[in-house]
């Protein structure tokens, strides 16, 4: 039997950057094949070539033993290739049915087709246990349900090869297990799955084979049953990964942030945050654990000045944050930054970077009024900023280290490094950090954790939001657990217990 996909000598270069260099490996038909590597290793570029977004400079792609020239995503779809992107390609104010039909309408008389397509989608949902209502509006669906819509689109379009790029980056543990059940059913149908992920435990749990890339090249290809997370990690980064990072003794200082009876209600009066009370001190990391959608995002939006609370008091260094008397949050993020509050947002593409601008520009967005960035005439000192940016890229190991490159061309992990570098350079007194390692490779996770611990050891107060309990364990001094907009419990790090935290995350009891 021919492989479902075979790459032969694929090379791709963007200017001076070699994204792929002589990449050769095959993927068996009816297998779940893992593709791992550091951010910038060339994984997404290779999959973009397979899906028709890019054309290789050299080399061949074979599908079922036949060489294919894939010039567009339309050709890839015609050949039975589907791709679920890390950032979903859905129109939020349209229904599931409309999103599936977009680009595949087949004619002008849509009304007559809709009933037939809806019936087909309901049949697919039943067969693959997708649990999606075709008439639901996308914006009303959970993140996990939106991902199932993306998979539904690919099945409807007769995909036999399914590429998933970081599919669990924004999913809960329960949603991840549900996804894996769907993938196993997909495999039972004889279809082929290519899974790009940085979560090595998931590779061990779900894949049959694994290809490891580093620096645009293949450095290893193994049967999953014959490898380990440690071996894969070493191949990915070319060195052993340190799990227990050094940190100074826990010695918190004075209160930096005090939150009292904080409430937030939506336009319908539904409580999104309910009487939150906590204190964050200098020199400590307080982590907020919980399933996504339980108020963590809203809390970070308020603390960063992006949203007004309904009621309550928030003091920063003993003074009330200036919410009183305002009807909207216009200008507040800038005010909060000037006070000394840094923010690494949960969604870097929506709130952290501007994709169409260069890396250099993104290193000072939000801080463009800082006097340190101006010349003697009061204008932005672009030459000085460029020199500063070059230093940042080196210090934070951003790849490629090109200040003039459009930041949208960087991998997600390297975009994240730029955002963190920008906020760290401002030397805030309080750092709000949302999902800092979402979609980030294991080597970059280690680097980000080192940076956050160094800031904590230097006396900075850090409020961390993470759905990754291992990240919470690695970084936190104290843990606040949220469920339904309320704090359901508080633990010291030496009280860390996944079962207890899981109960608190489900709102089962208070401690």
FIVEX-623845 format. One record per residue (C-alpha): chain; x, z, y negated; residue number from 1. Coordinates in nm, 2 decimals. Last residue first. Example, Ala and Ser with C-alpha at 12.3 -4.5 7.8 and 13.67 -1.06 7.14 Angstrom:
REM FIVEX-623845
- chaine,east,up,north,num
- A,1.37,0.71,0.11,2 .
- A,1.23,0.78,0.45,1 .
END
This chain:
REM FIVEX-623845
- chaine,east,up,north,num
- A,-1.17,5.10,-2.52,511 .
- A,-1.49,4.90,-2.55,510 .
- A,-1.68,4.74,-2.27,509 .
- A,-1.79,4.41,-2.11,508 .
- A,-1.75,4.19,-2.42,507 .
- A,-1.61,3.91,-2.22,506 .
- A,-1.28,3.92,-2.39,505 .
- A,-1.28,4.30,-2.33,504 .
- A,-1.32,4.25,-1.96,503 .
- A,-1.04,3.99,-1.96,502 .
- A,-0.82,4.23,-2.15,501 .
- A,-0.88,4.50,-1.88,500 .
- A,-0.80,4.25,-1.60,499 .
- A,-0.50,4.11,-1.78,498 .
- A,-0.34,4.45,-1.84,497 .
- A,-0.11,4.52,-2.13,496 .
- A,-0.09,4.89,-2.20,495 .
- A,0.28,4.87,-2.29,494 .
- A,0.18,4.62,-2.56,493 .
- A,-0.05,4.87,-2.73,492 .
- A,-0.42,4.80,-2.68,491 .
- A,-0.72,4.75,-2.91,490 .
- A,-1.07,4.68,-2.80,489 .
- A,-1.40,4.49,-2.86,488 .
- A,-1.32,4.36,-3.20,487 .
- A,-1.63,4.17,-3.30,486 .
- A,-1.71,3.80,-3.37,485 .
- A,-1.87,3.75,-3.03,484 .
- A,-1.56,3.87,-2.85,483 .
- A,-1.23,3.98,-2.99,482 .
- A,-0.93,4.16,-2.84,481 .
- A,-0.68,4.32,-3.07,480 .
- A,-0.33,4.35,-2.92,479 .
- A,-0.04,4.56,-3.05,478 .
- A,0.34,4.49,-3.05,477 .
- A,0.28,4.13,-2.96,476 .
- A,0.53,3.85,-2.88,475 .
- A,0.58,3.80,-2.50,474 .
- A,0.25,3.95,-2.39,473 .
- A,0.05,3.75,-2.64,472 .
- A,0.23,3.44,-2.53,471 .
- A,0.15,3.52,-2.16,470 .
- A,-0.21,3.58,-2.27,469 .
- A,-0.24,3.22,-2.41,468 .
- A,-0.55,3.21,-2.62,467 .
- A,-0.34,3.29,-2.93,466 .
- A,-0.40,3.43,-3.28,465 .
- A,-0.10,3.60,-3.43,464 .
- A,-0.09,3.82,-3.74,463 .
- A,0.27,3.87,-3.85,462 .
- A,0.41,4.13,-4.09,461 .
- A,0.77,4.05,-4.18,460 .
- A,1.03,4.32,-4.15,459 .
- A,1.34,4.13,-4.04,458 .
- A,1.26,4.21,-3.68,457 .
- A,0.92,4.05,-3.72,456 .
- A,1.09,3.74,-3.86,455 .
- A,1.33,3.73,-3.57,454 .
- A,1.05,3.77,-3.33,453 .
- A,0.87,3.47,-3.48,452 .
- A,1.18,3.26,-3.47,451 .
- A,1.26,3.34,-3.11,450 .
- A,0.90,3.27,-3.01,449 .
- A,0.92,2.93,-3.18,448 .
- A,1.25,2.84,-3.00,447 .
- A,1.11,2.95,-2.66,446 .
- A,0.79,2.75,-2.71,445 .
- A,1.01,2.45,-2.81,444 .
- A,1.19,2.46,-2.48,443 .
- A,0.86,2.50,-2.29,442 .
- A,0.70,2.20,-2.46,441 .
- A,0.43,2.24,-2.72,440 .
- A,0.06,2.14,-2.70,439 .
- A,-0.05,2.47,-2.85,438 .
- A,0.26,2.67,-2.92,437 .
- A,0.17,2.84,-3.25,436 .
- A,-0.20,2.90,-3.17,435 .
- A,-0.27,3.03,-3.52,434 .
- A,0.00,3.22,-3.71,433 .
- A,-0.08,3.41,-4.03,432 .
- A,0.25,3.53,-4.18,431 .
- A,0.25,3.82,-4.43,430 .
- A,0.54,3.90,-4.66,429 .
- A,0.61,3.53,-4.71,428 .
- A,0.96,3.38,-4.71,427 .
- A,0.87,3.03,-4.84,426 .
- A,1.12,2.89,-4.59,425 .
- A,0.92,3.04,-4.30,424 .
- A,0.61,2.84,-4.40,423 .
- A,0.79,2.50,-4.42,422 .
- A,0.98,2.56,-4.10,421 .
- A,0.66,2.65,-3.92,420 .
- A,0.49,2.33,-4.03,419 .
- A,0.80,2.12,-3.95,418 .
- A,0.83,2.28,-3.60,417 .
- A,0.46,2.21,-3.53,416 .
- A,0.51,1.84,-3.61,415 .
- A,0.80,1.84,-3.36,414 .
- A,0.57,1.99,-3.10,413 .
- A,0.30,1.73,-3.17,412 .
- A,0.53,1.44,-3.13,411 .
- A,0.65,1.27,-3.45,410 .
- A,0.50,0.94,-3.56,409 .
- A,0.24,1.11,-3.78,408 .
- A,0.52,1.27,-3.97,407 .
- A,0.61,0.93,-4.13,406 .
- A,0.99,0.91,-4.10,405 .
- A,1.18,0.97,-4.43,404 .
- A,1.32,1.31,-4.33,403 .
- A,1.47,1.17,-4.01,402 .
- A,1.59,1.44,-3.76,401 .
- A,1.42,1.27,-3.46,400 .
- A,1.36,1.53,-3.34,399 .
- A,1.32,1.86,-3.52,398 .
- A,1.58,2.11,-3.41,397 .
- A,1.46,2.39,-3.64,396 .
- A,1.79,2.44,-3.81,395 .
- A,1.87,2.07,-3.81,394 .
- A,1.53,1.96,-3.95,393 .
- A,1.55,2.24,-4.21,392 .
- A,1.89,2.13,-4.33,391 .
- A,1.77,1.77,-4.38,390 .
- A,1.46,1.90,-4.56,389 .
- A,1.67,2.10,-4.81,388 .
- A,1.88,1.79,-4.89,387 .
- A,1.56,1.58,-4.93,386 .
- A,1.41,1.86,-5.15,385 .
- A,1.71,1.86,-5.37,384 .
- A,1.69,1.48,-5.42,383 .
- A,1.31,1.51,-5.47,382 .
- A,1.34,1.76,-5.75,381 .
- A,0.98,1.78,-5.85,380 .
- A,0.96,1.78,-6.23,379 .
- A,1.00,2.08,-6.46,378 .
- A,1.27,1.92,-6.67,377 .
- A,1.54,2.15,-6.52,376 .
- A,1.45,2.03,-6.17,375 .
- A,1.16,2.17,-5.97,374 .
- A,1.15,2.28,-5.61,373 .
- A,1.27,2.64,-5.68,372 .
- A,0.99,2.67,-5.94,371 .
- A,0.73,2.65,-5.67,370 .
- A,0.44,2.42,-5.77,369 .
- A,0.49,2.19,-5.47,368 .
- A,0.44,2.47,-5.23,367 .
- A,0.12,2.34,-5.06,366 .
- A,0.31,2.03,-4.94,365 .
- A,0.68,2.11,-4.94,364 .
- A,0.80,2.02,-4.59,363 .
- A,0.53,1.76,-4.55,362 .
- A,0.69,1.54,-4.81,361 .
- A,1.02,1.54,-4.62,360 .
- A,0.84,1.45,-4.29,359 .
- A,0.69,1.15,-4.46,358 .
- A,0.33,1.10,-4.55,357 .
- A,0.05,0.93,-4.35,356 .
- A,0.00,1.22,-4.11,355 .
- A,-0.08,1.49,-4.38,354 .
- A,0.03,1.81,-4.21,353 .
- A,-0.11,2.16,-4.14,352 .
- A,-0.49,2.16,-4.18,351 .
- A,-0.64,1.89,-3.97,350 .
- A,-0.33,1.77,-3.78,349 .
- A,-0.19,2.12,-3.74,348 .
- A,-0.51,2.27,-3.60,347 .
- A,-0.45,2.64,-3.55,346 .
- A,-0.29,2.68,-3.90,345 .
- A,0.06,2.82,-3.97,344 .
- A,-0.02,3.02,-4.28,343 .
- A,0.21,3.22,-4.52,342 .
- A,0.08,3.49,-4.74,341 .
- A,0.31,3.60,-5.03,340 .
- A,0.09,3.64,-5.33,339 .
- A,0.17,3.28,-5.43,338 .
- A,0.05,3.16,-5.10,337 .
- A,-0.27,3.35,-5.15,336 .
- A,-0.33,3.19,-5.49,335 .
- A,-0.27,2.84,-5.34,334 .
- A,-0.52,2.91,-5.06,333 .
- A,-0.77,3.04,-5.32,332 .
- A,-0.78,2.73,-5.53,331 .
- A,-1.14,2.64,-5.44,330 .
- A,-1.28,2.91,-5.21,329 .
- A,-1.64,2.90,-5.34,328 .
- A,-1.89,3.11,-5.53,327 .
- A,-1.64,3.37,-5.65,326 .
- A,-1.72,3.71,-5.81,325 .
- A,-1.51,3.91,-5.57,324 .
- A,-1.27,3.72,-5.34,323 .
- A,-0.95,3.82,-5.51,322 .
- A,-0.76,4.00,-5.23,321 .
- A,-0.78,4.38,-5.30,320 .
- A,-0.45,4.55,-5.37,319 .
- A,-0.26,4.78,-5.15,318 .
- A,-0.01,4.53,-5.02,317 .
- A,-0.29,4.30,-4.93,316 .
- A,-0.63,4.47,-4.92,315 .
- A,-0.94,4.31,-4.76,314 .
- A,-1.28,4.46,-4.82,313 .
- A,-1.61,4.37,-4.67,312 .
- A,-1.89,4.12,-4.73,311 .
- A,-1.99,3.76,-4.67,310 .
- A,-1.63,3.65,-4.65,309 .
- A,-1.51,3.34,-4.85,308 .
- A,-1.32,3.06,-4.67,307 .
- A,-0.99,2.88,-4.70,306 .
- A,-0.81,3.18,-4.86,305 .
- A,-0.56,3.23,-4.57,304 .
- A,-0.73,3.56,-4.46,303 .
- A,-1.07,3.40,-4.47,302 .
- A,-0.97,3.10,-4.26,301 .
- A,-0.78,3.32,-4.02,300 .
- A,-1.09,3.53,-3.96,299 .
- A,-1.31,3.22,-3.91,298 .
- A,-1.07,3.09,-3.65,297 .
- A,-1.06,3.42,-3.46,296 .
- A,-1.44,3.45,-3.46,295 .
- A,-1.53,3.42,-3.09,294 .
- A,-1.49,3.04,-3.06,293 .
- A,-1.17,3.03,-2.85,292 .
- A,-1.17,3.30,-2.58,291 .
- A,-0.99,3.61,-2.70,290 .
- A,-0.67,3.77,-2.80,289 .
- A,-0.57,3.86,-3.15,288 .
- A,-0.20,3.95,-3.17,287 .
- A,-0.05,4.21,-3.40,286 .
- A,0.32,4.14,-3.46,285 .
- A,0.51,4.42,-3.64,284 .
- A,0.77,4.47,-3.90,283 .
- A,0.54,4.54,-4.20,282 .
- A,0.21,4.68,-4.10,281 .
- A,-0.13,4.53,-4.00,280 .
- A,-0.44,4.73,-4.02,279 .
- A,-0.78,4.68,-3.86,278 .
- A,-1.16,4.69,-3.91,277 .
- A,-1.40,4.40,-3.85,276 .
- A,-1.77,4.47,-3.92,275 .
- A,-1.91,4.16,-3.75,274 .
- A,-1.77,3.82,-3.79,273 .
- A,-1.97,3.51,-3.71,272 .
- A,-2.30,3.69,-3.78,271 .
- A,-2.60,3.45,-3.79,270 .
- A,-2.77,3.44,-4.14,269 .
- A,-2.87,3.08,-4.11,268 .
- A,-2.61,2.97,-4.36,267 .
- A,-2.34,3.14,-4.16,266 .
- A,-2.25,3.51,-4.18,265 .
- A,-1.91,3.67,-4.22,264 .
- A,-1.84,4.04,-4.22,263 .
- A,-1.53,4.25,-4.28,262 .
- A,-1.59,4.62,-4.26,261 .
- A,-1.24,4.71,-4.37,260 .
- A,-0.93,4.49,-4.33,259 .
- A,-0.59,4.63,-4.44,258 .
- A,-0.29,4.40,-4.46,257 .
- A,0.07,4.51,-4.55,256 .
- A,0.06,4.87,-4.43,255 .
- A,0.40,5.04,-4.46,254 .
- A,0.67,5.00,-4.19,253 .
- A,0.66,4.94,-3.82,252 .
- A,0.95,5.05,-3.59,251 .
- A,0.92,4.88,-3.26,250 .
- A,1.27,4.84,-3.13,249 .
- A,1.44,4.51,-3.20,248 .
- A,1.37,4.21,-2.99,247 .
- A,1.56,4.00,-2.74,246 .
- A,1.37,3.73,-2.55,245 .
- A,1.25,3.79,-2.19,244 .
- A,1.18,3.45,-2.04,243 .
- A,1.51,3.27,-2.11,242 .
- A,1.49,2.91,-2.00,241 .
- A,1.78,2.77,-1.80,240 .
- A,1.94,2.45,-1.93,239 .
- A,1.88,2.07,-1.94,238 .
- A,1.55,2.11,-2.13,237 .
- A,1.31,1.93,-1.89,236 .
- A,1.52,1.96,-1.57,235 .
- A,1.56,2.33,-1.62,234 .
- A,1.18,2.37,-1.67,233 .
- A,1.11,2.17,-1.36,232 .
- A,1.34,2.38,-1.15,231 .
- A,1.19,2.71,-1.29,230 .
- A,0.84,2.59,-1.23,229 .
- A,0.92,2.52,-0.87,228 .
- A,0.98,2.21,-0.65,227 .
- A,0.90,2.09,-0.30,226 .
- A,0.52,2.11,-0.31,225 .
- A,0.52,1.91,-0.63,224 .
- A,0.71,1.62,-0.48,223 .
- A,0.99,1.53,-0.71,222 .
- A,1.10,1.28,-0.97,221 .
- A,1.39,1.37,-1.20,220 .
- A,1.58,1.27,-1.52,219 .
- A,1.37,0.98,-1.63,218 .
- A,1.49,0.88,-1.98,217 .
- A,1.36,0.90,-2.33,216 .
- A,1.56,1.21,-2.42,215 .
- A,1.43,1.40,-2.12,214 .
- A,1.16,1.29,-1.87,213 .
- A,1.04,1.46,-1.56,212 .
- A,0.82,1.29,-1.30,211 .
- A,0.60,1.50,-1.09,210 .
- A,0.41,1.45,-0.76,209 .
- A,0.09,1.58,-0.60,208 .
- A,-0.05,1.76,-0.91,207 .
- A,-0.31,2.03,-0.95,206 .
- A,-0.17,2.39,-0.92,205 .
- A,0.21,2.33,-0.97,204 .
- A,0.15,2.11,-1.27,203 .
- A,-0.09,2.36,-1.41,202 .
- A,0.17,2.63,-1.37,201 .
- A,0.41,2.41,-1.57,200 .
- A,0.19,2.40,-1.88,199 .
- A,0.36,2.13,-2.09,198 .
- A,0.11,1.87,-1.98,197 .
- A,0.08,1.49,-1.93,196 .
- A,-0.14,1.42,-1.62,195 .
- A,-0.16,1.07,-1.48,194 .
- A,-0.46,1.04,-1.25,193 .
- A,-0.53,0.78,-0.99,192 .
- A,-0.87,0.70,-0.83,191 .
- A,-0.95,0.71,-0.46,190 .
- A,-1.29,0.87,-0.50,189 .
- A,-1.14,1.19,-0.38,188 .
- A,-0.90,1.18,-0.67,187 .
- A,-1.19,1.18,-0.92,186 .
- A,-1.34,1.47,-0.73,185 .
- A,-1.01,1.66,-0.77,184 .
- A,-1.00,1.57,-1.14,183 .
- A,-1.35,1.71,-1.19,182 .
- A,-1.25,2.04,-1.02,181 .
- A,-0.95,2.05,-1.24,180 .
- A,-1.17,2.02,-1.55,179 .
- A,-1.38,2.31,-1.44,178 .
- A,-1.07,2.52,-1.38,177 .
- A,-0.95,2.43,-1.73,176 .
- A,-1.29,2.52,-1.88,175 .
- A,-1.27,2.86,-1.72,174 .
- A,-0.92,2.92,-1.84,173 .
- A,-1.03,2.82,-2.19,172 .
- A,-0.95,2.47,-2.32,171 .
- A,-0.76,2.36,-2.63,170 .
- A,-0.43,2.25,-2.48,169 .
- A,-0.60,2.18,-2.14,168 .
- A,-0.60,1.79,-2.16,167 .
- A,-0.24,1.76,-2.28,166 .
- A,-0.26,1.38,-2.26,165 .
- A,-0.48,1.27,-1.97,164 .
- A,-0.43,0.92,-1.83,163 .
- A,-0.70,0.79,-1.59,162 .
- A,-0.63,0.50,-1.35,161 .
- A,-0.94,0.36,-1.18,160 .
- A,-1.14,0.34,-1.50,159 .
- A,-1.48,0.18,-1.46,158 .
- A,-1.59,0.19,-1.83,157 .
- A,-1.85,0.46,-1.74,156 .
- A,-1.57,0.66,-1.58,155 .
- A,-1.36,0.64,-1.90,154 .
- A,-1.65,0.74,-2.13,153 .
- A,-1.74,1.03,-1.90,152 .
- A,-1.38,1.15,-1.93,151 .
- A,-1.41,1.16,-2.31,150 .
- A,-1.75,1.33,-2.28,149 .
- A,-1.59,1.59,-2.05,148 .
- A,-1.35,1.66,-2.33,147 .
- A,-1.63,1.72,-2.57,146 .
- A,-1.78,1.96,-2.32,145 .
- A,-1.46,2.16,-2.31,144 .
- A,-1.44,2.17,-2.69,143 .
- A,-1.79,2.30,-2.71,142 .
- A,-2.08,2.06,-2.80,141 .
- A,-2.29,2.07,-3.12,140 .
- A,-2.06,1.84,-3.31,139 .
- A,-2.09,1.58,-3.03,138 .
- A,-2.47,1.55,-3.06,137 .
- A,-2.66,1.59,-2.73,136 .
- A,-2.85,1.29,-2.59,135 .
- A,-2.62,1.22,-2.30,134 .
- A,-2.64,1.59,-2.19,133 .
- A,-2.31,1.68,-2.03,132 .
- A,-2.26,1.89,-1.71,131 .
- A,-1.96,1.68,-1.58,130 .
- A,-2.03,1.75,-1.21,129 .
- A,-1.87,1.42,-1.11,128 .
- A,-2.18,1.27,-0.92,127 .
- A,-2.43,1.44,-1.15,126 .
- A,-2.26,1.34,-1.47,125 .
- A,-2.22,0.98,-1.34,124 .
- A,-2.59,0.96,-1.26,123 .
- A,-2.68,1.09,-1.60,122 .
- A,-2.45,0.84,-1.76,121 .
- A,-2.61,0.55,-1.57,120 .
- A,-2.96,0.66,-1.68,119 .
- A,-2.85,0.68,-2.04,118 .
- A,-2.69,0.34,-2.02,117 .
- A,-3.02,0.19,-1.89,116 .
- A,-3.23,0.36,-2.15,115 .
- A,-2.99,0.25,-2.43,114 .
- A,-2.97,-0.12,-2.33,113 .
- A,-3.31,-0.22,-2.47,112 .
- A,-3.25,-0.05,-2.80,111 .
- A,-2.90,-0.21,-2.84,110 .
- A,-3.01,-0.57,-2.87,109 .
- A,-2.70,-0.69,-3.05,108 .
- A,-2.47,-0.74,-2.75,107 .
- A,-2.23,-0.58,-2.50,106 .
- A,-2.23,-0.24,-2.66,105 .
- A,-1.88,-0.15,-2.52,104 .
- A,-1.70,-0.06,-2.85,103 .
- A,-1.93,0.24,-2.91,102 .
- A,-2.16,0.28,-2.61,101 .
- A,-2.00,0.61,-2.49,100 .
- A,-2.01,0.75,-2.84,99 .
- A,-2.38,0.65,-2.88,98 .
- A,-2.47,0.82,-2.55,97 .
- A,-2.28,1.14,-2.64,96 .
- A,-2.47,1.15,-2.97,95 .
- A,-2.33,1.08,-3.32,94 .
- A,-2.23,1.33,-3.59,93 .
- A,-1.89,1.40,-3.43,92 .
- A,-1.77,1.05,-3.38,91 .
- A,-1.53,1.09,-3.08,90 .
- A,-1.16,1.00,-3.02,89 .
- A,-1.05,1.34,-2.90,88 .
- A,-0.71,1.48,-3.01,87 .
- A,-0.51,1.52,-2.69,86 .
- A,-0.62,1.17,-2.58,85 .
- A,-0.82,1.08,-2.27,84 .
- A,-0.69,0.74,-2.16,83 .
- A,-0.86,0.49,-1.93,82 .
- A,-0.70,0.20,-1.73,81 .
- A,-0.92,-0.02,-1.52,80 .
- A,-0.76,-0.36,-1.60,79 .
- A,-1.04,-0.43,-1.86,78 .
- A,-0.96,-0.10,-2.02,77 .
- A,-0.60,-0.19,-2.05,76 .
- A,-0.69,-0.53,-2.20,75 .
- A,-0.91,-0.36,-2.46,74 .
- A,-0.63,-0.11,-2.53,73 .
- A,-0.41,-0.40,-2.63,72 .
- A,-0.13,-0.63,-2.53,71 .
- A,-0.10,-0.53,-2.16,70 .
- A,0.11,-0.79,-1.98,69 .
- A,0.07,-0.72,-1.61,68 .
- A,0.31,-0.76,-1.32,67 .
- A,0.11,-0.73,-0.99,66 .
- A,0.19,-0.47,-0.72,65 .
- A,-0.13,-0.27,-0.77,64 .
- A,-0.06,-0.26,-1.14,63 .
- A,0.30,-0.35,-1.23,62 .
- A,0.45,-0.28,-1.57,61 .
- A,0.77,-0.46,-1.67,60 .
- A,1.08,-0.41,-1.87,59 .
- A,1.19,-0.48,-2.23,58 .
- A,1.09,-0.41,-2.59,57 .
- A,0.78,-0.25,-2.45,56 .
- A,0.45,-0.33,-2.63,55 .
- A,0.27,-0.04,-2.80,54 .
- A,-0.10,0.06,-2.80,53 .
- A,-0.17,-0.12,-2.47,52 .
- A,-0.26,0.17,-2.25,51 .
- A,0.06,0.15,-2.04,50 .
- A,0.27,0.12,-2.36,49 .
- A,0.09,0.42,-2.50,48 .
- A,0.17,0.61,-2.18,47 .
- A,0.54,0.54,-2.23,46 .
- A,0.52,0.65,-2.59,45 .
- A,0.34,0.96,-2.49,44 .
- A,0.61,1.06,-2.24,43 .
- A,0.91,0.97,-2.45,42 .
- A,1.10,1.30,-2.45,41 .
- A,0.98,1.37,-2.81,40 .
- A,0.83,1.71,-2.72,39 .
- A,1.01,1.82,-2.40,38 .
- A,0.93,1.67,-2.06,37 .
- A,0.65,1.65,-1.81,36 .
- A,0.45,1.37,-1.63,35 .
- A,0.24,1.49,-1.34,34 .
- A,0.09,1.25,-1.09,33 .
- A,-0.25,1.32,-0.93,32 .
- A,-0.26,1.07,-0.65,31 .
- A,-0.52,0.81,-0.53,30 .
- A,-0.27,0.52,-0.56,29 .
- A,0.09,0.64,-0.59,28 .
- A,0.27,0.64,-0.92,27 .
- A,0.60,0.46,-0.96,26 .
- A,0.92,0.51,-1.15,25 .
- A,1.16,0.33,-1.39,24 .
- A,1.24,0.40,-1.75,23 .
- A,1.52,0.20,-1.89,22 .
- A,1.54,0.38,-2.22,21 .
- A,1.22,0.50,-2.39,20 .
- A,1.18,0.64,-2.74,19 .
- A,1.52,0.51,-2.87,18 .
- A,1.51,0.59,-3.24,17 .
- A,1.72,0.37,-3.46,16 .
- A,1.42,0.16,-3.57,15 .
- A,1.15,0.25,-3.32,14 .
- A,1.29,0.16,-2.97,13 .
- A,1.11,0.10,-2.64,12 .
- A,1.26,0.04,-2.30,11 .
- A,1.08,0.01,-1.96,10 .
- A,1.31,-0.07,-1.67,9 .
- A,1.04,-0.11,-1.41,8 .
- A,0.73,0.11,-1.44,7 .
- A,0.50,0.10,-1.14,6 .
- A,0.13,0.19,-1.14,5 .
- A,-0.12,0.21,-0.85,4 .
- A,0.16,0.19,-0.60,3 .
- A,0.13,-0.09,-0.35,2 .
- A,0.00,0.00,0.00,1 .
END
